[in-house]
Amino acid sequence: MPMMIGKLPFGKKKRICGKLRAAVLTACLSLLLSMTACSDQEHLDYLQLDLAETEEESSESNESFEVASGSDETPDPAESSQPSYDFVDGTESSSVPDESQESSSYDEHTEFDPYYEESSEYYFHEPESYPAPENWRELYPHGSAEKLEGTIAVISIFANDLHSKWDYEDREDRNTYSRVYNNLKIACDYLTTESAKYDKTVTFLWDWLEHPELYYEIEVNTDLTQALTNYTVTDQLVWEGIEKNVDSENVRHTLNADNVIYMIYVDAPETNDGPCCTRNFYYGMPYPYEMVYLQMYNRREKTPPAVFAHEMLHTFGAPDLYWTDIYANYRLEYGISKEYAQKAASENLNDIMRITWNVNTGRYQYHSISPEITDITAYYVGLIDESETVKKWGFQKSQHDK
């Protein structure tokens, strides 16, 4: 299945159109930020152009929504090389979201968009390749993201697929682009602050306006909203796109990064019910790239910054701390039990790996992130060497625990 990458070659003729597009968007963002002297929070408000509308709509509704994450394909590495996934789902309830509720129906897309039809305009010669080092398993034994520490490069990839594409001439897409930028900043600031509570210094390099080498566009002939269920095809296509078109090693060395995360942004329609998910490390991975698939809409809800942070933590080894019916045929990572997940829920554990909404209101937040990184999550991402919770419940050791 052919891969189309951004309608332009990377490598020596590096993202000419992409740079022009980024320049225009940068100018728009700069104009927004220069409209008036304002606080940092107001800067974020400008970047998320439609934020006020979102919160107004949310406050008018009596419904609250779940954004949690769950690994419905979490195999034992010793038994299978099949990948594991963590996903963000949206379910509706009257108070705290009900994780067992059925998902809404999916609105079928119309026929194949001619934008993706095979033509010389959108296809080009094989670009220069920057392959992962052959000894990457020795260099990065747990994939591109190891521990939550040091300098972390966040590579942003705006992805077009068979049914959706980013159109920056469209105001709504420009607003969504700004929301991605805003959410990513909030998530990185949050992870930096939470890490500091454990006396760890973490620096995220994420701003593609400051570091253009962190921005890419790709096109893949698959449905990225189904990344969770169609992971065999989706992962391979996106991995190949990264392998061929993102100079990961150059980014790592230029920015002196200890870890690299790949964020795949999908311009999903409001009716999308395909969840966000994470390709975290598993033994047998053909590539070291740990990827987060972010659907910018899920069941008419805009994806909040807490989901960004939740999924990013999976790349460092954090497990989900909640139970859904989907785990009946699988299991939570590290031997985390259904009994623990249910107890955590009954005690309203305010850990971002259990909830991504405000624990008091049961609603999403778009300006900030209120859940915390508690000791169990801190242990599994390498912020601390031991966890009283893990000891008490007899869970398995962290991948960082030598």
N, C-alpha and C positions, 0 to 999 in steps of 0.2 A: 504494500500500500504506500503510495508516494507521500512524501512529507514536503509541505510548502512552508517556507520560513519567511514571513514578513514581507513578501513581495520584493525582496532585495537581498543580495548576497552579503554575508558577513565576511570576516577575514580582511583581506587587503582593501576591498571596497566596503568599508565597514559601515553598515546601517546609514547610508546617506539619507534616504527618505525618513528613516526612523529618527535621525538626528533633527531633521527639519521639523518633523511632527513634535518631537520632544521640545524643540526650541519654541514652537508656537504655544504648546501647553505650558511651558515654563513662563513665557511672557504673560500668558493669561493668569497664571498663579501669582506672578510677581505683581501684576496689576491689581489683583484682588488684595494682596497683602499691603500694597502701598496706598490703598484708598483712604486709610485713616490711621493715625497712631493708635495702637491697641495692644492689649495684653497677649501673652502667649496663647491663652485659651481662646481669645477672639481670633487669633491667627488660625487656629484649628477650625473655628466656626466658618471662616471664609473658605478654607480649603474644602470643607464638606458643605457645598453650596445649598443642598436641600436638607440639611440637618434639622432645621427648625420645623420643617413640614413633617419630617419623620416623627419627631417627638410629640408634635401636636396630634398627629394621627394616633400615636400610641397612647397618649393620655386620654383621648376620647373613647378608646376601646376598653371594654371591661374584660377583654381576653388577655391572657399572658401566654408567652410562648417559650418553649424549651430550645436552647441551643446547647447540646451536650455533645460528647464525643464518645464513640465506642468502637472497639476493634472487633468487628464481626467476623474477621478472617484471621484469627490469631493462633497460628499453629505452633506446635512444639518444634523448634528447629531440628531436634533429633529425629523427629518423625516425618517431617515434610519440608520441602524447600518452597512451598507455596507462600506467597507474601501475606503480611498482616496489614490490616487497615484500621484506621481510626476515623470516625466520621462525625459530622455535625448534623443533627437532625432537628426538625422543628415540629413540635406537637403542641396542641392547643389545650388549655385547661382554664379553670376559673381562679386558681391561685398559683401554687408552685406547679410548674409543668409536669404533666403526666407522661412518663417515658414509655408507657406501654400502649398509648393510643395509636390507632391506625393512621397511616399517612394519607394525605389527600391525593386525589387522582391527578394524573399528569396531563397537561394540555398538549396534545400532539402538535408538532411543528408542521409547517406547510412544506411543500415539495422543495427539492434541492435548490439552493440558492445559486444562481448563475455566477456569482462572485467566485465560487469555488470550482467552476468548470475548468477542465484542463486546457490551458492555453499558454503560449509563450510569454504572455504578459505576467503570469504568476509563477511560472516555473523557470528555473535557471540551472546553470551548471553546478555540479557538486561543489559546495564551498570548502574552503580550507578547513581541515580537521584538527582539533586540539584534543586528542584522546586522553582519557584518564590514564595515569601511570600504570604500567603492568603490575607493579607491586603495591597497588593502592590498598590491598587488604593488610599489608604491613604498615603502611603509612597512616591509614584511617581504618582501624580495626572495627569500628562501629559506624562506618559510613562517613559522609561528609560533615555530619554534626556529631561531635563526641560529647564533651561535657558542656554544661552551661557556664562557661568561664572564658576569660580572655576576649579576643576580638572576633566578632561574628559578622561575616559578610552575608547580607540578605540580597539575593539576586531575584529581581522582579521580572516575571515573564507574563506579558499580556497575550493570552492565547485565543485564537479563533478556531472554531471547530466546524462541523458539518451544519450546525443549526444556528450559531450565533457568531457575531464578529464585533469587534470594537470599531465604532464609527465616530471619530472625534469631530465630525461635522454635526453630529447629533447632540443637542444640549443635554439630554438625559445621560448619554454615554460620557460626556465631559464631567457631569456631576458625579457619576459613578467612579470615574478615574480619580476625581478629587477625594472621594470617599475612601478609595483604596489607600491613597497617600496618607490621608488623615488617620485611618485605622492602623496602618502600619506604624506610624509614628507613636501613637498611643500605646500599641502593643509593645514596641521596643523599649519605650520609656518605662512602662510597667515592669517588664522583665528585668530591666536594669535596677529599678528601685527595689523590687522584691529580692533580687540577688544580694543587694547591699545589706539587707536585713540579716543575711547569713555571712556577712563580712567577706563577700566575694565581689570582685570588680569585674563587671561585664560591660563591654563596649560594642554596640551594634552600629555597623556601617550599612545603612539601608537607603539613604536619600539618593535616589537616582538623578535628581536635579544637580546635586553636588558631585556625584560620582556616576557619570553616564555609562560607565562599564557595567553598572548594576541593572541596566534596563535592556530588555529584549522583547521582541514580538515573534510569535511562532504561529503557524497554522498546521493543524493536524486533521487527517481524514477519519475522525471518530467523533463520538458524542462525549464530551468531557463531563457533562453532568452525570454520566453513568460511570464515572471513574471507579466507584466503589464496587460495582458488580461486574464491570467489564475491565478489570484491572490488568489482565494479561495483555490485551491489545493496547490499552491506554498507556500503561507504564512504558511498554517497549517503544511506542512512538515518541513519547515525550523524552524518554531517556536518550533515544537516538538524536532527537532535536538538540538536546543539551550537549551531547557528545560532539556533534558536528558543528555547532554554531556558537556555543558559549565557551570562551577561553577561560575555563574555570581555574586552571593552574595559574594563569597569568593574574587573574583577579585575586586569588589566594596570596600570591607572592607580592603583588603590587600593593595590596592593602594590608599585608602582613597579618592575614586572617588565620585564626586557629580553627575556625569552623565555617562552613558554608551551608546555607539553606536556600532552596529554590522554591519560590512562591509562584504558583500558577493561578492567574486570575481569569475566571471565566465570566463573561458577560451574559449570565444566565437570565432567562425571562422571569418575571415575577411568579409565574405559574410553576416554576421548576420545583420538583420535590426530590431531586437528586442531592444527597448531602455532601458537605465538605468532607474531605478525608485526607489522610496523611500516609505517604509512603515512607514509613520509618525503616530503619535498618533491620534486615533479617539475614541469617546465614544462607549463603548461596546467591545473594544479589549479584547480577551481572555487571552492574555499575554502582559507583559509590554515592550517587546523587540522591539525597533525601528530599522529597518533594511534598509540598502542601498544595492540594487542590482546593481553591476557594471559590465556591459559587457565590456570586455577589447578591443573589436572592435565593431564598428558600421558603416556599409556601407563602409568598407575598410579604415576607419579612426581610428587611435588609440585614445582611450579615454584620454584626457588631464587632468592635475591636477585641472583645474578650475571646471571640472565636479565633481570631488571628493568633492571640497569645497561647490559647489552649492547644491549637494544632502545632504551633512552633515548638511547644514543650515536648510533644510526642517525638520530635526528631532527636531530642536529647535523651530519650528513654523513659519519659513519664508515661505511666499507664492510666487508663480510665479508672475512676473511682465510683462508678455508678453501675447499676444493673438494669438491663432491659431484657425483654423476652428473647431477643436475638441471641443472647448468650446461652440459651438452653442447649444449643448444639455445639457450642464452642466453650470458651472460658476467658476470664480476664487474665491479663499478663501477670507473671511473677507469682502465680498461684493465689492471687487475690480472690477471696471467696464472695459468693452471693451474700452470705451472712454479714460480712464486713460492709459491703456496699449498702445493704439495707439498714444496717446500724448507722452508717454515716449519713444516710438520708434522714433517718428518724431523729438524729441529733443535729440536723441542718449543718453538716460540716461545710464550712465556707472555703472550700478548696477549688481552685479553678479547673482541676481535673474532674471534679464532680459536677459543678455548675458553671455556666457562663452568663448568668443573669444576676441581678441584685438579690441576695438571699432574703432580704426583708420585703421586697415588693414583688418578686417573681417576674420582673420585667428586664428587658435588655436596657443597657446604658450605651449611649453613643458618644459621650464626652470623655468617659473614663472607664476604668475597670475596677470593680469592687471586690470580687473574690480574691483569696490569698493563695500563696504557695505555702502549704503546711509541711510539717516535717516529713511525711511520707513521700510527697512529690519532690521536696528538696533532696531527699536521699536518692531517689531514682534518677534525678538529672545531674547528680554529682555535686550539689552545693554543700552537702554534709556527708560525713563518713558513716553515720549510723542513724537509725530511726527507732524510737521507742515503739511506735506503732507497728513497724515491721517486725520487731522482736516479739512484741506481745502476741501478734497474730500468727507468727511463724511463716511469714511470706518469704519468697525466694530472694536471694541477694541481687543487688543492682548489677547491671552490666559493668558498672565502674568499680565494683567491689572486687579487687584482685584477691 
